Amino acid sequence: MRKNSSIYVRKAELYIDWPSNLGRDPAGTTANDGDPLTESLLGNYNFDCDAKENFPHYEDAPPVGQASKPAETAKYTEDASEKACLAPNETERQTEMGSKTVICAVDDNGKIDHSRPSREINWHSAKHHLMVMHYCFELAHSQIATARIWASKNEVSEQKKSDFLKNEERYQNSLDHEVVRLDAFLSLVMSQLERIRVKYRPSSFYCNLPLINYAISGRCLPVRIAKSSS
């Protein structure tokens, strides 16, 4: 994962996100660089891995017979989300929006950089899960550098040991949070794989009957959903 994160992120998009998208036309073209969210952007935006809003979350379905909450009552609507961080009065560096997280760029002093637009993390995307998970793992891995040097029986100054032990609980929480992210990622992938299975399974009753399904096997192939004539 550490050496091939970009490859796994791309494969997650190709083999999980795209096939499980019921509205996507397989014959259509999709730009490889069309997603503005990247792992380097998370670093440039000073993404906070331990903030509650930056953990995977999903919008609750409304009770039976009750309408969904109107979009205009949310803090950010779909149309306004990219411009949200540009507002001078914006103070929240990350905000939940349905099954997404809107993140703002933050400078080294912890203040929002209003010159850069916000970006969205879609928690229904396996690709986004992997990007965030790998970024946060690398961050946690670098934070415990003192412990890794110490464990390898190399020399570590007493000051570094003292500083590490003062924040030991925070480092442990960061690693525990990675377990939460991994569990959420696996749950999403299993759900999306089931969507893919249902999407491409034969729909005819006769395709499930012994002998008959063999005789008409040509008509039991997955229904082609591409809309392009080429």
C-alpha distance (Angstrom), angle and dihedral (degrees) to the residues before:
residue distance angle dihedral
M1 . . .
R2 3.81 . .
K3 3.81 93.7 .
N4 3.80 99.2 38.3
S5 3.80 105.1 30.5
S6 3.82 94.3 128.7
I7 3.82 90.5 52.3
Y8 3.81 92.7 50.3
V9 3.80 91.4 46.8
R10 3.81 90.4 53.6
K11 3.81 92.4 46.4
A12 3.81 90.6 50.3
E13 3.79 88.6 56.2
L14 3.82 94.6 45.3
Y15 3.79 100.2 42.3
I16 3.82 103.7 28.4
D17 3.81 113.9 19.6
W18 3.80 98.9 41.6
P19 3.84 99.8 41.2
S20 3.82 92.3 45.6
N21 3.80 92.2 52.1
L22 3.79 102.4 98.8
G23 3.80 92.6 -165.4
R24 3.79 97.5 51.4
D25 3.81 120.0 107.5
P26 3.84 108.2 -137.8
A27 3.81 89.9 -153.9
G28 3.79 92.2 56.7
T29 3.79 123.7 95.4
T30 3.79 122.4 -113.9
A31 3.79 122.6 -169.0
N32 3.79 114.0 -121.4
D33 3.79 90.9 -140.0
G34 3.79 97.2 40.9
D35 3.81 94.4 110.1
P36 3.83 111.3 84.6
L37 3.82 91.6 -160.7
T38 3.80 113.1 92.7
E39 3.78 134.7 158.7
S40 3.80 91.4 -112.0
L41 3.81 89.1 53.1
L42 3.82 89.5 56.5
G43 3.79 87.8 57.0
N44 3.80 93.7 45.4
Y45 3.81 89.8 49.9
N46 3.84 92.1 48.9
F47 3.81 91.0 -122.6
D48 3.82 111.6 -151.7
C49 3.82 106.3 -134.5
D50 3.80 94.1 -171.3
A51 3.82 99.1 50.6
K52 3.81 113.0 114.8
E53 3.81 92.8 -130.0
N54 3.81 91.0 55.3
F55 3.79 94.3 63.4
P56 3.82 120.7 94.1
H57 3.79 110.8 -83.8
Y58 3.78 136.7 163.1
E59 3.76 132.1 -149.0
D60 3.78 111.2 -104.9
A61 3.80 115.7 -118.1
P62 3.82 112.3 -116.8
P63 3.82 118.0 -110.2
V64 3.82 116.9 -89.5
G65 3.78 110.1 -75.6
Q66 3.79 93.9 15.8
A67 3.79 121.8 109.3
S68 3.78 122.3 -125.1
K69 3.79 118.7 -98.5
P70 3.81 109.7 -86.2
A71 3.80 112.9 -105.3
E72 3.79 92.4 -126.0
T73 3.80 91.4 64.4
A74 3.78 91.0 61.5
K75 3.79 118.0 91.6
Y76 3.80 91.7 -118.6
T77 3.77 124.4 29.6
E78 3.81 120.2 -155.5
D79 3.81 91.7 -103.4
A80 3.79 95.8 46.7
S81 3.79 99.7 41.3
E82 3.82 96.3 90.7
K83 3.81 91.7 52.0
A84 3.80 95.7 42.5
C85 3.81 96.0 96.1
L86 3.79 91.9 47.3
A87 3.81 90.6 69.3
P88 3.84 110.0 101.5
N89 3.82 91.1 -140.2
E90 3.82 94.4 55.5
T91 3.81 111.0 116.5
E92 3.82 104.3 162.9
R93 3.81 112.0 95.2
Q94 3.82 91.9 -163.6
T95 3.79 132.0 16.2
E96 3.80 134.3 -177.4
M97 3.80 114.9 -118.8
G98 3.79 111.3 -179.6
S99 3.80 106.7 -65.6
K100 3.80 91.7 -14.5
T101 3.78 138.1 77.1
V102 3.79 120.4 -138.0
I103 3.81 110.8 -149.7
C104 3.79 129.3 -166.8
A105 3.78 128.0 -154.0
V106 3.80 112.1 -102.1
D107 3.80 126.0 -162.2
D108 3.80 125.8 -137.1
N109 3.81 90.2 -89.1
G110 3.79 92.2 58.7
K111 3.80 94.8 -107.3
I112 3.80 124.4 130.0
D113 3.78 115.1 -103.0
H114 3.81 101.2 -134.7
S115 3.79 92.2 -169.7
R116 3.82 92.8 72.2
P117 3.81 125.9 67.5
S118 3.78 123.9 -119.0
R119 3.78 122.6 -103.7
E120 3.79 131.7 -148.7
I121 3.79 131.2 -130.1
N122 3.79 110.0 -154.9
W123 3.81 109.2 -152.8
H124 3.81 90.9 -162.9
S125 3.82 87.5 66.6
A126 3.82 118.8 88.6
K127 3.81 87.3 -161.1
H128 3.81 92.3 59.2
H129 3.81 91.3 45.4
L130 3.81 91.2 55.2
M131 3.80 94.1 46.3
V132 3.80 93.1 52.1
M133 3.81 93.3 41.3
H134 3.80 93.6 51.9
Y135 3.80 94.0 43.7
C136 3.81 91.9 51.2
F137 3.80 92.4 44.8
E138 3.80 91.6 53.6
L139 3.79 90.0 47.7
A140 3.82 92.4 50.6
H141 3.80 90.4 44.8
S142 3.79 91.8 54.7
Q143 3.81 92.5 46.4
I144 3.81 91.9 59.9
A145 3.82 93.7 48.9
T146 3.80 89.7 118.7
A147 3.82 91.2 56.1
R148 3.80 91.9 47.7
I149 3.81 92.1 51.3
W150 3.80 90.0 44.7
A151 3.83 91.9 49.9
S152 3.81 91.2 51.6
K153 3.83 87.7 58.7
N154 3.79 93.7 -115.7
E155 3.76 121.5 140.6
V156 3.81 117.0 -81.8
S157 3.78 124.0 178.7
E158 3.79 119.0 -114.6
Q159 3.80 89.5 -121.0
K160 3.82 91.9 57.8
K161 3.80 91.0 46.7
S162 3.78 90.7 51.0
D163 3.82 93.2 47.9
F164 3.80 91.1 49.0
L165 3.80 94.5 49.7
K166 3.80 90.8 50.2
N167 3.81 89.8 60.5
E168 3.81 97.9 34.0
E169 3.81 93.6 115.8
R170 3.83 92.4 51.5
Y171 3.80 91.7 50.5
Q172 3.80 90.6 48.9
N173 3.80 90.5 51.1
S174 3.81 90.6 51.4
L175 3.80 90.8 54.2
D176 3.81 91.3 45.8
H177 3.79 89.0 52.3
E178 3.79 89.0 58.4
V179 3.81 88.3 60.4
V180 3.81 88.7 53.8
R181 3.81 90.3 51.0
L182 3.79 92.5 48.1
D183 3.81 91.4 50.6
A184 3.81 91.0 49.9
F185 3.80 91.1 48.3
L186 3.81 93.2 51.2
S187 3.81 91.3 47.5
L188 3.81 91.1 51.8
V189 3.81 93.2 47.2
M190 3.81 92.9 50.7
S191 3.80 89.7 50.1
Q192 3.80 92.8 48.3
L193 3.81 92.8 47.4
E194 3.79 88.5 55.5
R195 3.81 89.5 51.5
I196 3.81 89.1 52.6
R197 3.82 91.4 49.0
V198 3.78 92.5 51.2
K199 3.80 91.9 43.5
Y200 3.80 94.1 57.6
R201 3.80 103.2 32.0
P202 3.84 118.2 113.6
S203 3.77 110.3 -94.5
S204 3.79 100.6 -159.0
F205 3.82 120.6 99.7
Y206 3.81 91.0 -140.1
C207 3.80 91.0 58.0
N208 3.81 88.1 70.0
L209 3.83 96.8 52.1
P210 3.81 119.1 99.0
L211 3.83 115.8 -108.8
I212 3.81 91.5 1.7
N213 3.78 91.9 68.7
Y214 3.81 88.6 53.3
A215 3.80 92.3 51.4
I216 3.80 93.3 50.8
S217 3.82 97.2 31.9
G218 3.79 91.2 130.1
R219 3.79 90.1 64.3
C220 3.80 93.1 45.6
L221 3.77 95.8 65.9
P222 3.83 116.1 115.1
V223 3.76 112.1 -76.8
R224 3.80 111.3 -103.7
I225 3.79 107.9 -123.2
A226 3.81 98.6 -177.6
K227 3.77 111.2 125.3
S228 3.78 98.5 -164.3
S229 3.79 117.0 102.2
S230 3.82 92.4 -149.1
